[in-house]
Amino acid sequence: MKRLIIAFYMILIMGIGVITPAWSQKKKTTKSTELMVAAPTTQSVVFDEKEFKAMKWRNIGPFRGGRSTAICGVPDQNYTFYMGSTGGGVWKTVDAGSHWTNISDGFFKTGSVGAIQVSWSDPNVVIVGMGEAPVRGVMTSHGDGVYKSTDAGVTWTNIGLKNVRQISKVRIHPNDPNVIYVAAQGSPYQPTQDRGIFRSKDGGKSWEKSLFVNDSSGACDLSMDMKNPRVLYAAFWDHQRLPWYVRSGGKGSSIWKSTYEWVAQIHHG
């Protein structure tokens, strides 16, 4: 009897010795798995400053193009870009610039592009403003208004503002592709009412002049807070291209702020 009791305890001790390591190992594995799952939400992205500084600019074409004042990327499409050239229309790449294709020939009646914007909420919607906005000391090419594509640049339609001549910027509401703002710099050669900030609420079917300073001051830049699109900033430039020189600056040169409607001039001079 005594021998049986001793044998029983020996088997019990050996069993505990086998079970305990297995239970302990299982517990450690569970904790390790939990840490692996939690890591992506808590681990910060490592930024290698040396690698960033080692990056260099390079020309990615199109190599037969001239100067360009308009380019736009596409959210969530890291390799897709649109480029507007002076005299060459709109070009598109879907492989980060390895290949470029002209997508405006046969649709545009003028060739110089001043601004491009792709809708954040619908990247099939692309808005292009025509006319080379930066006034040069020699010749500046004018445009014929605004073009719109609803199929990512396959086809285009002119949607108005043909008399504004030079367009510097286009902005689209981040949540509504039908709300479009156009910064019209206007003709550089003579005073005209066809300049300022224009807005469309119906995708370009109709336009209203949202902000006008005077007949010689055009909108040379426009910025929208994409997290709060009711906030916009517009820069105006009072200028004129005369036969013998470019007049730059005047009483209309100013910066404006809007919180849905233009309510404040925040800088003048």
ABEGO torsion letter per residue (X at the ends): XAAAAAAAAAAAAAAAAAAAAAAAAAAAAAAAAAAAAAAAAABBBBBBAAAAAABBBBBAOBAABBBBABBBBBBGBAABBBBBBBGAEBBBBAAGGABBBBAABGABABABBABBBBBAABAABBBBBBEBABBBABBBBBBAEBBBBAAGGABBBBAEGAAAGBBABBBBBAABAABBBBBBAEBAABBBABBEBBBBAAGGABBBBABBABAABBBABBBBBAABAABBBBBBBBBBBBAABBBBEEAABBBBBBBGBBABBABBX
